[in-house]
């Protein structure tokens, strides 16, 4: 039995197979519409989420399966003090697979050690968000045709942004990737990512504070929101949140085929005028997220769909 805690739990070859499966699901949805008949996905969300939870639910329903679960800790027995270990042992009796989001880093990992069903980490604190990363890789590969030879700008909150940490970890395994890290001093990537991931793997990167000056170099711009919930005080949040706003003026410096990705939700870091630009791929990214999660569920449940 396998779990997914980090994007690195899959080899590059296994990820390629997962992305191929997701692309096949996109092309032939009917072929997969009964693949999970009689199966149940439990969504254990101890932290609010619209997109990730609904994306998992849509994925399971598209496969013909059912969904049960809770969408906040206050509506679960966690509010009575039940441990994650006890919750997962109980859920294992009800469901075939589980997606867990938790504010504490490592909570899904603890759950996976006590679980008798596959556990998917649907985000743990500021740590990892592996299914978002698989979604990002699927989006990039589907729209760019490759996951190597890319210059990728990561902009905004690089310190607390778990999507950014996961994506860097995943992309350093591909050839000839260059990162341009765009953030204010206070929100630079953590030292462990800089040293243990980028420098350790001899990945080319640079850190800058201004988005305009690097726009022409980028094949891909990954925007993130400055997350109010990870800040200790409101003044710092307010001062930094409007630092990077992507508008059409900034887009005018970019390549014709540059893609803009964003894990969403956005607050105001991408102006709505950018939505109509053909390079804006963040809503396509949401759709790819459903295909990616459908593929992941099939792989973890070891369900193979035969050609009809």
C-alpha positions as CSV (number, residue, x, y, z in Angstrom):
1,X,0.0,0.0,0.0
2,X,1.3,3.4,-1.0
3,X,0.7,6.9,0.4
4,X,1.5,10.3,-1.1
5,X,3.2,12.7,1.4
6,X,5.6,14.5,-0.9
7,X,6.0,14.8,-4.6
8,X,9.3,13.0,-4.2
9,X,7.4,9.8,-3.1
10,X,7.1,9.1,-6.8
11,X,10.2,8.6,-9.1
12,X,10.4,10.8,-12.2
13,X,9.3,7.7,-14.2
14,X,6.3,7.1,-12.0
15,X,5.3,10.7,-12.2
16,X,5.5,10.5,-16.0
17,X,3.2,7.5,-15.9
18,X,0.8,9.4,-13.6
19,X,0.8,12.5,-16.0
20,X,0.3,10.2,-19.0
21,X,-2.7,8.7,-17.2
22,X,-4.1,12.1,-16.4
23,X,-3.8,13.2,-20.0
24,X,-5.6,10.0,-21.1
25,X,-8.4,10.8,-18.6
26,X,-8.7,14.3,-20.1
27,X,-9.1,12.8,-23.6
28,X,-11.3,9.8,-22.7
29,X,-13.4,10.7,-19.6
30,X,-16.1,8.1,-20.3
31,X,-13.5,5.3,-20.2
32,X,-12.9,6.1,-16.5
33,X,-16.4,7.0,-15.3
34,X,-17.0,3.8,-13.5
35,X,-13.4,2.9,-12.4
36,X,-14.1,3.6,-8.7
37,X,-17.7,2.2,-8.5
38,X,-18.3,1.1,-4.9
39,X,-15.2,2.9,-3.6
40,X,-15.2,5.7,-1.0
41,X,-12.8,8.7,-0.5
42,X,-12.7,10.3,2.9
43,X,-11.8,14.0,2.9
44,X,-10.4,15.0,6.4
45,X,-9.9,18.7,6.2
46,X,-8.7,20.2,9.5
47,X,-8.1,23.5,7.8
48,X,-10.4,25.4,5.4
49,X,-10.1,24.7,1.7
50,X,-12.5,25.2,-1.2
51,X,-10.4,24.2,-4.2
52,X,-8.4,21.2,-3.0
53,X,-11.4,19.6,-1.2
54,X,-13.8,20.1,-4.0
55,X,-11.2,19.0,-6.5
56,X,-10.7,15.7,-4.7
57,X,-14.5,15.2,-4.4
58,X,-15.0,16.0,-8.1
59,X,-12.2,13.6,-9.0
60,X,-13.7,10.7,-7.0
61,X,-17.2,11.4,-8.3
62,X,-15.9,11.5,-11.9
63,X,-14.5,8.0,-11.3
64,X,-17.9,6.8,-10.1
65,X,-16.9,6.7,-6.4
66,X,-18.4,8.3,-3.3
67,X,-17.1,10.8,-0.9
68,X,-17.5,11.3,2.9
69,X,-15.7,13.5,5.4
70,X,-15.5,16.9,7.1
71,X,-14.4,20.3,6.0
72,X,-13.2,21.8,9.3
73,X,-11.7,20.6,12.5
74,X,-14.5,22.2,14.5
75,X,-17.1,19.9,12.8
76,X,-15.0,16.8,13.6
77,X,-14.2,14.9,16.8
78,X,-10.8,16.8,16.8
79,X,-12.8,19.5,18.6
80,X,-13.3,16.9,21.4
81,X,-9.6,16.2,21.4
82,X,-9.5,13.0,19.3
83,X,-6.0,12.4,17.9
84,X,-5.1,12.2,14.2
85,X,-4.0,8.6,14.8
86,X,-7.4,7.5,16.3
87,X,-9.3,9.4,13.6
88,X,-7.5,7.7,10.7
89,X,-7.9,4.2,12.3
90,X,-11.6,4.8,12.5
91,X,-11.8,6.3,9.0
92,X,-10.0,3.2,7.7
93,X,-13.1,1.2,8.6
94,X,-15.3,3.5,6.5
95,X,-13.4,4.4,3.4
96,X,-10.9,3.0,0.8
97,X,-8.7,6.1,0.5
98,X,-8.2,9.3,2.4
99,X,-7.1,12.9,1.6
100,X,-6.0,14.9,4.6
101,X,-5.3,18.6,5.1
102,X,-3.9,19.7,8.4
103,X,-2.4,22.9,9.8
104,X,0.4,20.9,11.6
105,X,3.3,19.9,9.5
106,X,3.7,16.1,9.4
107,X,0.2,15.3,10.6
108,X,-0.7,13.4,7.4
109,X,2.6,11.5,7.8
110,X,1.6,10.4,11.3
111,X,-1.8,9.4,10.0
112,X,-0.2,7.3,7.2
113,X,1.8,5.2,9.8
114,X,-1.5,4.2,11.5
115,X,-3.7,3.9,8.5
116,X,-4.8,0.7,6.7
117,X,-5.9,2.7,3.6
118,X,-3.8,5.0,1.3
119,X,-3.4,8.5,2.7
120,X,-2.9,11.6,0.5
121,X,-1.4,14.7,2.0
122,X,-3.7,17.5,0.8
123,X,-1.5,20.2,2.4
124,X,0.2,20.3,5.8
125,X,1.0,23.7,7.3
126,X,3.7,25.6,5.4
127,X,5.4,22.3,4.5
128,X,4.1,20.4,1.4
129,X,1.2,20.3,-1.0
130,X,2.0,17.4,-3.3
131,X,-1.2,17.2,-5.2
132,X,-0.9,20.8,-6.2
133,X,2.6,20.1,-7.4
134,X,1.4,17.2,-9.5
135,X,-1.3,19.5,-10.9
136,X,1.4,22.1,-11.7
137,X,3.6,19.6,-13.4
138,X,0.7,18.3,-15.5
139,X,-0.3,21.9,-16.4
140,X,3.3,22.8,-17.5
141,X,3.8,19.5,-19.4
142,X,0.4,19.7,-21.1
143,X,0.8,23.3,-22.2
144,X,4.6,23.6,-22.7
145,X,5.2,20.0,-23.9
146,X,8.1,19.5,-21.5
147,X,9.3,19.7,-18.0
148,X,13.0,20.4,-18.8
149,X,14.8,23.4,-20.3
150,X,12.6,26.0,-18.6
151,X,13.3,29.3,-16.8
152,X,10.7,29.6,-14.0
153,X,9.9,32.7,-12.0
154,X,8.4,32.1,-8.6
155,X,6.9,35.3,-7.2
156,X,5.4,36.4,-3.9
157,X,5.5,34.5,-0.7
158,X,8.4,32.1,-1.1
159,X,8.9,31.7,2.6
160,X,5.6,30.2,3.7
161,X,4.3,29.1,0.3
162,X,4.1,25.3,0.6
163,X,3.2,25.1,-3.1
164,X,6.5,26.8,-4.0
165,X,8.5,24.5,-1.8
166,X,6.9,21.4,-3.2
167,X,7.3,22.6,-6.8
168,X,11.0,23.4,-6.4
169,X,11.6,20.0,-4.9
170,X,9.9,18.3,-7.8
171,X,11.4,20.4,-10.7
172,X,15.0,20.1,-9.6
173,X,14.8,16.5,-10.9
174,X,14.4,17.6,-14.5
175,X,17.2,18.9,-16.8
176,X,18.3,22.4,-17.3
177,X,15.8,24.2,-15.0
178,X,16.6,27.8,-13.9
179,X,14.7,29.4,-11.1
180,X,14.2,33.2,-10.7
181,X,13.0,33.8,-7.1
182,X,11.1,37.1,-6.8
183,X,10.2,38.2,-3.3
184,X,10.8,40.9,-0.7
185,X,13.6,40.2,1.8
186,X,11.1,39.1,4.5
187,X,9.6,36.4,2.3
188,X,12.6,34.8,0.6
189,X,12.8,31.0,0.3
190,X,13.8,29.2,3.5
191,X,17.5,28.4,3.9
192,X,16.9,24.7,3.8
193,X,15.4,25.0,0.3
194,X,18.2,27.2,-0.9
195,X,21.0,25.0,0.5
196,X,19.6,21.5,0.6
197,X,17.6,21.6,-2.6
198,X,18.9,24.2,-5.0
199,X,22.6,24.4,-4.2
200,X,22.9,20.7,-3.4
201,X,21.5,19.8,-6.8
202,X,23.6,22.5,-8.7
203,X,20.5,24.2,-9.9
204,X,20.9,27.6,-11.4
205,X,18.9,30.3,-9.5
206,X,18.9,33.9,-8.6
207,X,17.0,36.0,-6.1
208,X,15.6,39.4,-7.0
209,X,13.1,41.8,-5.6
210,X,11.6,43.4,-8.8
211,X,9.4,41.4,-11.1
212,X,9.6,43.8,-14.1
213,X,13.3,43.4,-14.6
214,X,13.1,39.6,-15.0
215,X,9.8,39.2,-16.9
216,X,11.5,39.0,-20.4
217,X,13.6,35.9,-19.3
218,X,10.7,33.7,-18.1
219,X,9.1,30.7,-19.7
220,X,6.7,30.5,-16.8
221,X,5.7,32.8,-14.0
222,X,4.2,31.1,-10.9
223,X,2.4,33.8,-8.8
224,X,1.5,33.2,-5.1
225,X,-0.6,35.1,-2.7
226,X,0.9,36.6,0.5
227,X,-0.9,34.5,3.0
228,X,-2.5,36.4,5.9
229,X,-2.9,33.3,7.9
230,X,0.9,32.7,8.1
231,X,1.7,36.2,9.5
232,X,2.3,37.2,13.1
233,X,1.1,40.7,12.7
234,X,-1.3,42.6,10.4
235,X,1.1,45.5,9.6
236,X,3.7,43.2,8.0
237,X,0.9,41.5,6.0
238,X,-0.6,44.8,4.8
239,X,2.8,46.2,3.9
240,X,3.8,43.2,1.8
241,X,0.6,42.0,0.2
242,X,0.5,44.6,-2.5
243,X,4.1,44.4,-3.3
244,X,3.6,42.3,-6.5
245,X,0.6,42.8,-8.6
246,X,0.7,41.3,-12.1
247,X,-1.1,43.6,-14.6
248,X,-1.0,44.0,-18.4
249,X,1.8,46.5,-18.2
250,X,4.1,43.9,-16.6
251,X,2.7,41.2,-19.0
252,X,3.9,43.4,-21.9
253,X,7.5,42.7,-21.0
254,X,6.9,38.9,-21.1
255,X,7.5,36.4,-23.9
256,X,4.6,35.7,-26.3
257,X,4.4,32.1,-25.0
258,X,5.1,32.6,-21.3
259,X,2.6,30.9,-19.0
260,X,1.2,32.4,-15.8
261,X,0.3,29.9,-13.1
262,X,-1.2,30.4,-9.7
263,X,-2.3,27.8,-7.1
264,X,-5.3,30.0,-6.2
265,X,-7.1,31.5,-4.4
266,X,-5.8,34.9,-5.5
267,X,-6.4,38.0,-3.6
268,X,-5.2,40.8,-5.7
269,X,-1.8,39.7,-6.9
270,X,-3.1,39.1,-10.5
271,X,-5.2,41.8,-11.9
272,X,-8.4,40.5,-13.4
273,X,-7.5,42.2,-16.7
274,X,-4.8,39.4,-17.1
275,X,-7.5,36.7,-17.1
276,X,-8.3,37.3,-20.8
277,X,-4.6,37.0,-21.8
278,X,-4.0,33.7,-23.6
279,X,-0.9,33.2,-21.4
280,X,-3.0,33.1,-18.3
281,X,-3.2,29.4,-17.4
282,X,-4.4,29.4,-13.8
283,X,-8.0,28.4,-14.5
284,X,-6.9,25.7,-16.8
285,X,-4.6,24.6,-13.9
286,X,-7.8,24.0,-11.8
287,X,-9.2,21.7,-14.4
288,X,-5.9,19.8,-14.7
289,X,-6.0,19.5,-10.9
290,X,-9.1,17.2,-11.2
291,X,-7.4,15.0,-13.8
292,X,-4.2,14.8,-11.7
293,X,-6.2,13.7,-8.6
294,X,-8.2,11.2,-10.6
295,X,-5.0,9.6,-11.8
296,X,-3.5,9.6,-8.3
297,X,-6.6,7.9,-6.8
298,X,-6.5,5.2,-9.5
299,X,-2.8,4.6,-8.9
300,X,-3.0,4.5,-5.1
301,X,-6.0,2.2,-5.3
302,X,-4.2,0.1,-7.9
303,X,-7.1,0.2,-10.3
304,X,-6.4,-0.4,-13.9
305,X,-8.9,0.6,-16.6
306,X,-8.8,-1.7,-19.6
307,X,-9.1,-0.4,-23.2
308,X,-12.6,-1.0,-24.5
